[in-house]
Each structure stands twice: as structure tokens, then as C-alpha cells.
Amino acid sequence: MKIAVGLSGGVDSSVAALLLKKAGHEVTGVTMKLWREGVYATAGRRDACFGPGEEEDIASASRLAEKLGIGYETFDCSARYEQAVLGYFKSERAAGRTPNPCVVCNRLLKFGLLADLAREKTGCDLFATGHYARTAVRGGRRVLMRGVDRKKDQSYFLWGLSQEQLSRAVFPLGDLEKSEVRRIAAEALFDSAARKDSQDFYSGDADELVALAPKKGEMVGLDGKVLGTHDGYWHFTVGQRKGLGFAAGEPMYVVSIDACRNRVIVGPREKAVRTSFSVADVNWVSSPPRDDAFECRVKVRSTGEPAGPAFFDNGVVSAPGGIFGVAPGQSAVVYAKDSDEIVLGGVIE
């Protein structure tokens, strides 16, 4: 079968390509070109999906393709990335919300534009990546599940994919632990075997992407008392503790953000805990839409285990035990109560 593999130059995508090649598939590596030199000033070394040093990554991916004896193509997706991902990131931060650019990038760029360009250029049947996630088929519908390696599981970032995208997606690393992936890469003498993982979507100061001039505002307690000042509400997110710029008798966290008045409201940790919240832009991933309330587990950030028991009912998540740091704009991903399956995902309102 013809399979295009998104190659980043890192260890995960490299091993994904190797495994598919060993399985007898006709494999082609494909890479998105996103970076424009001289546009962003603060980005340092290449340690994220978006940043300088892209040519080095492309050269590394090209060498890997040659080593494996597979085809290799690059596609300039920078204009679409700036419009769809960076534009979204800026507008959300400017609104005082917490964006999730990786979710948007996966839906619109990696499994969208890149997969489409790869299919046009190579005639591939499927599109593979190095994500730690799994899929299965149930009742004619594609089911998305968590990866076996819980610490590296990336299913949280894939909730926005459509059934059509999932039907063409292949995740060769879903059943592997990260240590096993690195072992395979080392045995294959890949340059990427010991390379560190990317930790964020941008290698510089993300505030640069927002491109708003500093604006003095107030840091206030729940009683309205001014505790300090800041240079712009967009520097903060709900649940944040570090970098608040003032000292208090107890640890303080961002509880909410008032973008209209340029205010950041802070309080003790328990005040940043929510027992219910609404979710918009819902995408029913593995399950057809349901009108009834059902028990589930939920994640509002990529790390950690899904919280439960929780309940989903017509766009509202209820968690009797409370969930910390529920930030408007961030992704809420609903998992089945007793399995690794993602039922749906959406954006916290």
C-alpha cells in the first residue's frame, strides 16, 4: 500500500517510516515548510514544531529517506500556517483565552493540507505520523484511542480530526513505548535516536506571536483588591501560578481573565477548580452524536490522566470531584469511562 509519512527529522517520525517500510509498504516521506526567516526575532534554537533551523530538519529528513530508500517531498505550507494557526493563536490570546495551536495544526495542516498535497503528489492511500495514538474500526466508524505509552500519549491533540481524516490515518507508534522507539532508532543508526523531543509549538517567546504592545493592567484578588500590576492580560492563562509578579501569604493562581478591563483575577488554588463548564465546537470523534447524558472521563490539558468520574450532557461537562485550571479556549477531550477511546472533543467556553 502507498503511505505518505509526515517526517519532521525527529526520532518518532523516523521510526514510523522505518516500521512501515519494513512492513512492505511503498513509503514516501513528506515535510511541511513553515518557517520564514527574519520574521520573528526571539526564536532561538530549533526545539519546537515552529522555529528556526527548519532547513536542518529538512536535510535530516532527506538523509533518512535516502537511508531507507524511500521517496521524499517537501511542501511550502507557510502561508496557510500563518493564516490558520498563527492567526488563530493571536486572536485567542488577544481575547484572553488559552489557545491550543497543535489541535488546529493537526486538523487543518498535518492531516489536512499536507495529507492532501501528499496524496496529489504521490498517489498515497494513507497518511502516517509519529503520534502516540491508536485507531480501530467499530461498526463502520473509525475509533481514536490513547497510545500505549501513557506519558507520551498524544490522542488529546487529535480530537479535531474528522472521520474521513481518521480513516486515512496510520499511527505506527501507538502500541510502542518511547524507550522502544529510541531503541529501534539506535539499532537503525538514525541520527535522531538521541534527539530531544519538541516541547512546544514555538521555540521563541510566544508573546511575540500575539504582537500586542505592552499595556499596564491590574492583578486583583477575588475581593477586587489590587495586588500588583502586569504588562498585558494576554501573558497569563487560567491555572497559572508562576510569574504573577507579586508576593502573597499563600500560593496564588490565575482564576480568570478580564480582557475588556485588562485585569487578571487571582485566588487560592481551590478557586481555580471547576465542577462544571460548557464546551463548544464539539467533534464527535469515535461515537455518533448522542442526546443523552453519559458518564465519562475528561482532560483539559495534554498531560496527566483523564479526570473522572465526569458526565457529558448536551455540551456541558460535570465533574463532581472538580477539575483544576479549566481555561476558556483550551481543549476539553472526553474519554470513555472504562476504555482508552476518545468519545468527543471541544473547546472550553
C-alpha positions in Angstrom: 0.0 0.0 0.0 1.2 3.5 -0.7 1.7 5.5 2.5 3.0 9.1 3.0 4.7 9.7 6.3 5.0 13.2 7.8 8.7 13.5 8.5 10.0 16.1 11.0 13.6 15.0 11.3 12.8 13.7 14.8 13.0 10.2 16.2 9.3 9.4 16.2 8.5 10.1 12.6 11.8 8.4 11.5 10.9 5.2 13.3 7.3 5.4 11.9 8.7 5.5 8.4 11.1 2.6 9.2 8.3 0.4 10.5 6.1 1.0 7.5 9.0 0.3 5.2 9.7 -3.0 7.0 6.0 -3.9 6.7 6.4 -3.9 3.0 4.5 -0.6 2.2 5.5 1.8 -0.5 6.5 4.8 1.6 7.2 8.4 0.8 8.4 11.0 3.4 6.7 14.4 3.3 7.6 17.6 5.2 5.8 20.9 5.7 7.9 24.1 5.3 6.5 26.6 7.8 9.3 28.9 8.9 10.1 32.3 7.3 13.5 33.7 8.2 13.7 37.2 9.5 10.0 37.5 10.5 10.3 36.5 14.2 13.0 37.8 16.4 13.0 35.9 19.7 13.1 32.3 18.4 16.4 30.6 19.4 17.5 27.1 18.7 15.1 24.7 17.0 13.3 22.9 19.8 9.7 23.2 18.7 7.4 22.5 15.7 7.7 26.1 14.6 11.0 27.9 14.8 14.4 28.4 13.0 16.6 25.6 11.9 13.9 24.2 9.6 16.4 23.6 6.8 18.5 21.4 9.1 15.4 19.3 9.9 14.6 19.0 6.2 18.1 17.9 5.5 17.9 15.3 8.3 14.6 14.0 6.9 16.0 13.9 3.4 19.0 11.8 4.7 16.7 9.5 6.5 14.6 9.0 3.3 17.7 8.2 1.4 18.9 5.8 4.0 15.6 4.0 3.9 15.3 4.0 0.2 12.0 5.9 0.1 10.8 8.9 -1.8 10.9 12.4 -0.2 8.9 15.6 -0.9 8.6 19.0 0.8 5.7 21.4 0.6 5.6 25.1 1.4 2.7 25.4 3.8 3.9 28.6 5.5 1.1 30.9 4.2 -1.6 28.6 5.3 0.1 28.0 8.7 0.4 31.7 9.4 -3.3 32.3 8.5 -4.8 29.2 10.1 -2.6 28.5 13.1 -0.7 31.7 14.0 -3.8 33.8 13.2 -5.9 31.7 15.5 -3.3 31.8 18.2 -3.1 35.6 18.1 -6.9 36.1 18.1 -7.5 33.7 21.0 -4.7 35.2 23.2 -6.0 38.7 22.4 -9.4 37.7 23.6 -8.0 36.5 26.9 -8.4 32.8 26.0 -6.0 29.9 26.0 -5.4 28.6 22.5 -4.4 25.1 21.5 -2.5 25.5 18.3 -1.4 21.9 18.0 -5.1 20.8 17.7 -5.7 23.3 14.9 -2.4 22.4 13.1 -3.3 18.7 13.2 -6.8 19.3 11.8 -6.0 21.9 9.1 -2.3 21.4 8.3 -0.9 18.0 9.0 -3.9 15.8 8.4 -5.5 18.5 6.1 -3.3 20.4 3.7 -0.2 18.2 4.0 -2.1 15.0 3.6 -4.0 16.4 0.6 -0.8 17.6 -1.1 0.9 14.3 -0.4 -2.0 12.4 -2.0 -1.9 14.6 -5.1 1.8 14.3 -5.5 2.4 10.7 -4.5 -0.9 9.0 -5.1 -0.7 7.6 -1.5 -3.7 5.8 0.0 -2.9 6.6 3.7 -1.1 9.2 5.7 1.1 8.3 8.7 2.6 10.3 11.5 4.7 9.5 14.6 1.9 10.4 17.0 1.5 8.1 20.0 -2.2 7.2 19.4 -4.2 4.2 18.1 -7.2 3.7 15.9 -9.6 0.8 15.4 -12.8 0.2 13.4 -16.1 -0.4 15.1 -19.5 -0.5 13.3 -18.0 1.1 10.2 -16.7 4.1 12.2 -13.1 4.9 13.0 -12.3 4.9 16.7 -9.4 7.0 18.1 -7.7 5.7 21.3 -4.9 6.7 23.6 -1.4 5.4 22.9 0.0 2.6 25.0 2.7 4.9 26.4 0.7 7.0 28.8 3.5 9.5 29.3 3.8 10.2 25.5 0.1 9.7 24.6 -0.9 12.4 22.0 -4.5 11.5 21.4 -5.5 14.7 23.2 -4.2 16.7 20.3 -6.1 14.7 17.7 -9.7 15.2 18.8 -10.4 17.6 15.9 -9.8 15.1 13.2 -12.8 14.1 11.1 -13.9 10.5 10.4 -12.5 11.0 6.8 -9.1 12.1 8.1 -9.0 9.2 10.7 -10.0 6.7 8.0 -6.7 7.5 6.2 -4.5 8.0 9.3 -1.9 5.5 10.4 -0.1 5.7 13.7 2.7 3.1 13.7 3.9 4.0 17.2 0.6 3.7 19.0 1.4 0.3 20.5 5.0 1.2 21.5 6.7 2.8 24.5 9.0 5.7 23.8 12.0 3.7 25.1 11.3 1.0 22.5 11.1 3.7 19.7 14.5 5.1 20.7 16.0 1.6 20.8 14.7 0.9 17.3 16.2 4.2 16.1 19.6 3.4 17.8 19.8 0.0 16.2 19.0 1.5 12.8 21.8 4.1 13.4 19.4 7.0 13.0 20.9 10.5 13.7 17.7 11.3 15.5 18.0 8.4 18.0 19.1 10.6 20.9 17.5 13.8 19.8 15.3 15.6 22.4 11.6 15.8 21.9 9.9 19.1 20.8 8.2 20.6 23.9 6.1 23.3 22.4 4.8 24.6 19.1 7.1 27.7 19.1 10.7 27.9 20.1 10.7 31.6 21.0 8.6 33.9 23.2 5.0 33.2 22.3 4.0 36.7 23.2 5.8 37.8 20.1 3.2 36.0 18.0 0.5 37.9 19.7 2.1 41.2 18.6 0.3 43.4 21.1 2.1 46.4 22.7 2.6 46.2 26.4 -0.3 47.7 28.4 -0.3 48.1 32.1 -3.1 46.4 34.0 -4.1 45.3 37.4 -3.6 42.0 39.2 -6.6 41.7 41.6 -7.8 39.3 44.2 -11.3 37.8 44.3 -12.4 40.7 46.6 -11.2 43.2 44.0 -8.2 44.4 45.9 -5.3 45.3 43.7 -2.3 43.0 44.4 0.0 44.1 41.7 0.3 45.1 38.0 1.1 43.4 34.7 2.0 44.4 31.2 -1.0 42.7 29.5 -3.6 40.1 30.3 -2.5 38.0 27.3 0.6 37.0 29.2 -1.5 34.8 31.5 -3.7 31.7 31.5 -6.1 30.3 33.9 -4.4 28.0 36.5 -1.0 29.8 36.1 1.0 30.2 39.3 4.4 31.3 38.3 5.3 34.8 37.0 2.4 36.6 38.7 4.8 39.4 39.8 3.7 39.8 43.5 4.1 38.0 46.8 1.3 36.7 48.9 0.9 34.8 52.2 -0.2 31.7 50.2 0.3 30.4 46.7 -2.0 32.3 44.3 -3.3 31.2 40.9 -4.9 32.9 37.9 -8.7 32.2 38.4 -10.0 34.2 35.4 -9.0 36.9 32.9 -11.0 40.1 32.2 -9.7 41.1 28.8 -12.0 44.1 28.5 -10.6 45.7 31.6 -7.1 44.3 31.2 -7.4 42.6 34.6 -6.1 39.3 35.8 -8.0 37.8 38.7 -6.1 35.6 41.1 -7.0 33.5 44.2 -6.1 30.3 46.1 -5.9 27.0 44.2 -9.3 25.9 45.2 -10.8 28.9 43.4 -9.3 27.7 40.1 -11.2 24.4 40.4 -14.4 23.9 38.4 -17.1 21.3 38.8 -18.8 22.1 35.5 -18.2 24.0 32.3 -19.5 24.3 28.8 -17.9 23.1 25.7 -18.4 24.4 22.1 -17.3 23.3 18.6 -17.9 19.7 19.7 -16.5 17.0 17.4 -17.8 13.5 18.0 -14.7 11.5 17.3 -15.3 7.8 17.9 -19.0 7.9 18.7 -22.0 9.2 16.7 -23.6 12.2 18.4 -25.7 11.4 21.5 -28.5 13.4 23.1 -28.4 11.6 26.4 -26.2 12.3 29.4 -23.4 9.8 29.9 -20.6 9.1 32.3 -17.0 9.7 31.0 -13.6 10.9 31.9 -12.2 14.2 30.7 -8.8 16.0 30.1 -8.5 19.8 29.9 -4.7 19.7 29.3 -2.5 17.2 27.4 -0.6 15.9 30.5 -1.9 13.6 33.2 -4.7 11.1 33.4 -8.3 11.8 32.4 -10.3 13.0 35.4 -13.4 11.1 36.5 -16.0 10.3 37.1 -17.4 13.0 34.9 -20.5 13.4 32.9 -21.3 15.0 29.5 -24.7 16.3 28.8 -25.6 18.5 25.8 -22.4 20.5 25.7 -21.8 20.6 29.5 -19.1 18.7 31.3 -19.8 18.0 35.0 -17.1 16.7 37.3 -18.2 16.3 40.9 -14.6 16.0 42.1 -13.6 19.2 40.4 -11.0 19.9 37.7 -8.2 22.4 38.2 -7.3 25.1 35.6 -10.3 24.9 33.3 -9.2 27.6 30.8 -11.6 29.1 28.2 -10.2 28.4 24.7 -8.4 25.2 25.8 -9.4 21.8 24.6 -11.6 19.5 26.6 -11.3 15.9 25.5 -13.9 13.4 26.7 -12.8 9.8 27.1 -15.0 6.7 27.6 -15.4 5.9 31.3 -13.8 2.5 31.1 -11.6 2.5 28.0 -9.0 4.4 26.1 -11.5 5.6 23.5 -12.0 9.3 22.8 -15.7 9.9 22.6 -15.5 13.6 21.6 -13.6 16.8 22.0 -14.4 20.5 22.0 -13.3 24.0 23.1 -13.9 25.2 26.6 -16.3 28.2 26.8 
